[in-house]
Amino acid sequence: MADKTFLNWPFFEDRHRNLAANLDAWATEHLAAIDHSDTDDACRSIVAALGKGGWLTHSAVDPQTDAPLDVRTLCLIRETLARHDGLADFAFAMQGLGTGAISLFGSDAQKSEWLSKTRKGEAISAFALTEPQSGSDVASSSMTATLDGDDYVLNGEKTWISNGGIADVYTVFARTGDAPGAKGLSAFIVPANTAGFEVAERLETIAPHPLATLRFTDCRIPKSAMIGNSGEGFKIAMSVLDVFRSTVAAAALGFARRALDESLARVTSRHVQGAPLFDLQLVQGHIADMAVDVDASALLIYRAAWTKDSGAPRITREAAMAKLFSTDQAQKVIDAAVQLHGGDGVRSGETVEKLYREIRALRIYEGASDVQKVIIARQTLGA
């Protein structure tokens, strides 16, 4: 049973504690029944189940009230889902990230059209920012959006796009020529059935998720598809990542908690020379290190989330620290769990083996660990 004492920390309110308990019970009942043999179908099923369960209402703002996103809630949901099922965490996260620009900067009409669907699980969303030659260097994006009468015409490629190939709507960032570098980007809503849009390649990874390279060839969309104003794309993308970067750390924390739970079960049930494995001092050292890393990660994550929910306009430094530390330390925790499981730790399909494959990508996407160090250093220098 995962440790729940952290929910008594002053970062949380009773509504957060109730949500965590209810989601844990829901996940236990519903996620085990999802067939993962086909990743695309599994993702669609999970999104539908999360929508039916009401959990996706937290992934985007309510068009009726426009109340801000609660980052502590987002983090608790991702942590809990990741502890149960990595693909469920992915499915929830992409619903939020894919519509984050609409939640934060969209017009009333855009929110009404799309958020009403994604919050019910009736439409799947995606966030299309990365390009083949510009990963973390968003300002170097080269995809273009050229104004032609009442339309914008998109040309270029995006790659490593989560939900690529199964999404119904994509938030796409392209260069509108307002200025060079970061100031020349704008954000657009592109439905999957738009002419000139195609999935160029599906991408396979060590942990199965729907990922793809997208191609836009004279893809025409109306001016009303722009999110915010022309030239605000970089600001929009960074604002979205500022909210959701902490939730990546929370997912890593969920994976780490599960690894610790699996390890505790292993070392207390496995016997060596007539005594539990846990009696070995070196094993106790591993468990102690894992427990410290889990709690330290949680403190950084929920500090960042609480700070944002308390009204801070940006939490760039706090979110970067949370993501860097939590994803790197989760990798260590899971590696230790594999070691404690011995041969079973690398057996295909075992829980810790799946966690080992799941965690690695989190140290890369939404800002690789090395990029987070640059952000933290610059923020610290400017403090």
Residue pairs with C-beta under 8 A, 6 or more apart in sequence:
1 261
2 83
2 257
2 258
2 261
3 257
3 294
4 20
6 295
6 298
6 302
7 16
7 17
7 20
9 302
11 72
11 302
11 303
11 305
11 306
12 72
12 302
16 72
16 73
16 76
19 73
19 76
19 77
20 76
20 80
23 55
23 76
23 77
23 80
23 81
24 80
24 84
26 53
26 55
27 80
27 81
27 84
27 85
27 88
28 84
30 49
30 53
31 46
31 49
31 81
31 84
31 85
31 88
34 42
34 45
34 46
34 49
34 85
34 87
34 88
35 41
35 42
35 45
36 42
36 87
36 208
39 87
39 208
39 209
39 210
40 165
40 166
40 210
42 87
43 87
43 90
43 91
43 124
43 163
43 166
43 209
43 210
44 124
44 166
46 85
46 87
46 88
46 91
46 92
47 56
47 91
47 95
47 121
47 124
48 121
49 121
50 56
50 88
50 91
50 92
50 95
50 121
51 119
51 120
51 121
51 122
52 121
55 77
55 92
56 92
56 95
56 118
56 119
56 120
56 121
57 119
58 69
58 70
58 73
58 74
58 77
58 96
59 74
59 92
59 95
59 96
59 99
59 118
59 119
60 69
60 95
60 96
60 99
60 100
60 102
60 103
60 115
60 118
60 119
61 67
61 68
61 69
61 103
61 111
61 115
62 115
62 119
63 108
63 111
63 112
63 115
63 116
66 111
69 96
69 103
69 104
69 243
70 309
71 243
71 246
71 247
71 304
71 305
71 308
71 309
72 302
72 305
72 306
72 309
74 96
74 243
74 244
74 246
74 247
74 250
74 305
75 246
75 247
75 249
75 250
75 301
75 302
75 305
76 250
77 92
78 89
78 92
78 93
78 247
78 248
78 250
78 251
78 254
79 250
79 251
79 253
79 254
79 257
79 301
80 254
81 88
81 89
81 92
81 251
81 254
82 88
82 89
82 250
82 251
82 252
82 253
82 254
82 255
82 258
82 358
83 254
83 255
83 257
83 258
83 261
84 254
84 258
86 207
86 255
86 354
86 355
86 358
87 208
87 209
89 251
89 254
90 162
90 209
93 244
93 247
93 248
93 251
94 124
94 125
94 126
94 127
94 162
94 163
94 167
95 118
95 119
95 121
95 124
95 125
96 103
96 244
96 247
97 125
97 127
97 162
97 240
97 244
97 366
98 118
98 124
98 125
98 126
98 127
98 162
98 163
98 167
98 169
98 170
98 171
99 114
99 115
99 118
99 125
99 169
99 171
100 127
100 171
100 240
100 243
100 244
101 127
101 171
101 187
101 227
101 228
101 236
101 237
101 240
102 110
102 111
102 114
102 115
102 171
102 189
102 227
103 111
103 115
104 236
104 239
104 240
104 243
105 187
105 227
105 228
105 232
105 236
105 239
106 114
106 115
106 189
106 227
106 228
107 224
109 224
110 189
110 227
114 123
114 125
114 169
114 189
117 123
117 168
118 124
118 125
118 169
123 168
123 169
124 163
124 166
124 167
124 168
124 169
125 163
125 167
125 168
125 169
125 170
125 171
126 161
126 162
126 163
126 164
126 167
126 169
126 170
126 171
127 161
127 162
127 170
127 171
127 240
128 158
128 161
128 164
128 170
128 171
128 172
128 173
128 190
128 214
129 138
129 141
129 158
129 173
129 237
130 158
130 159
130 160
130 161
131 141
131 142
131 143
131 156
131 157
131 158
131 159
132 157
132 159
132 213
133 140
133 142
134 140
134 141
134 142
135 160
135 368
136 367
136 368
136 371
138 173
138 182
138 185
138 234
138 237
138 238
139 181
139 182
139 185
139 234
140 181
141 173
141 174
141 175
141 185
142 156
142 175
143 154
143 155
143 156
143 157
143 158
143 172
143 173
143 174
143 175
143 216
144 154
144 155
144 156
144 174
144 175
144 176
144 177
145 152
145 153
145 154
145 174
145 175
145 176
145 186
145 188
146 152
146 153
146 155
146 176
146 177
147 153
147 176
147 223
148 220
150 222
150 223
151 220
151 221
151 222
151 223
152 174
152 176
152 188
152 220
152 221
152 222
152 223
152 225
152 226
153 218
153 219
153 220
154 172
154 174
154 188
154 190
154 196
154 197
154 216
154 218
154 219
154 220
154 221
155 216
155 217
155 218
155 219
156 174
156 215
156 216
157 200
157 213
157 214
157 215
157 216
158 172
158 213
158 214
158 216
159 203
159 212
159 213
159 214
160 203
160 211
160 213
160 365
161 170
161 211
161 212
161 213
161 214
162 209
162 210
162 211
162 365
163 210
164 199
164 202
164 203
164 210
164 211
164 212
164 213
164 214
165 199
165 202
165 210
165 212
166 210
167 192
168 191
168 192
169 189
169 190
169 191
169 192
170 189
170 190
170 191
170 192
170 197
170 214
171 187
171 188
171 189
171 190
171 227
172 187
172 188
172 189
172 190
172 216
173 185
173 186
173 187
173 188
173 233
173 236
173 237
174 185
174 186
174 188
174 216
174 233
175 184
175 185
175 186
176 184
176 185
176 186
176 230
176 231
176 233
177 184
178 184
178 186
178 230
178 231
179 231
182 234
183 231
183 234
184 231
185 231
185 233
185 234
185 237
186 226
186 227
186 228
186 229
186 230
186 231
186 232
186 233
187 226
187 227
187 228
187 232
187 233
187 236
187 237
188 221
188 225
188 226
188 227
189 221
189 225
189 227
190 197
190 216
190 219
190 221
190 225
194 219
194 220
194 221
195 219
195 220
196 216
196 217
196 218
196 219
196 220
197 214
197 215
197 216
197 219
198 214
198 215
198 217
199 212
199 213
199 214
199 215
200 212
200 213
200 214
200 215
201 212
201 213
202 210
202 211
202 212
203 211
203 212
203 213
204 211
205 211
205 361
206 357
206 360
206 361
207 354
207 357
207 358
207 360
207 361
209 361
227 236
228 235
228 236
238 316
239 314
241 366
241 367
242 308
242 314
242 315
242 316
242 319
243 308
244 366
245 319
245 320
245 322
245 323
245 366
245 367
246 301
246 304
246 305
246 308
246 315
246 318
246 319
246 322
246 323
248 323
248 327
248 362
248 365
248 366
249 297
249 300
249 301
249 304
249 319
249 322
249 323
249 325
249 326
249 327
250 301
250 305
250 326
251 362
252 297
252 323
252 326
252 327
252 329
252 330
252 359
252 362
253 294
253 297
253 298
253 301
253 326
253 330
255 330
255 334
255 355
255 358
255 359
255 362
256 290
256 293
256 294
256 297
256 326
256 329
256 330
256 333
256 334
257 294
258 351
258 355
259 290
259 330
259 333
259 334
259 336
259 337
259 352
259 355
260 287
260 290
260 291
260 294
260 333
260 337
262 337
262 341
262 351
262 352
262 355
263 286
263 287
263 290
263 336
263 337
263 340
263 341
263 352
264 287
266 277
266 337
266 340
266 341
267 276
267 277
267 278
267 283
267 287
267 340
268 276
268 277
268 278
269 276
270 276
270 277
271 277
272 280
277 283
277 340
278 284
278 287
283 340
286 336
286 339
286 340
289 332
289 336
290 333
290 336
290 337
293 329
293 330
293 332
293 333
294 329
294 333
296 325
296 329
297 322
297 325
297 326
297 329
297 330
300 318
300 321
300 322
300 325
300 326
301 322
301 326
303 318
303 322
304 315
304 318
304 319
304 321
304 322
307 315
307 318
308 315
308 318
308 319
316 375
316 379
317 375
317 376
317 379
317 380
317 383
320 367
320 372
320 375
320 376
320 379
321 372
321 376
323 366
323 367
323 372
324 369
324 372
324 373
324 376
327 359
327 362
327 363
327 369
328 363
328 369
330 359
330 362
331 359
331 360
331 363
334 352
334 355
334 356
334 359
335 356
337 345
337 352
337 355
338 345
338 346
338 352
338 353
338 356
339 345
341 350
341 352
344 350
344 352
345 352
345 353
345 356
346 353
347 353
363 369
367 375
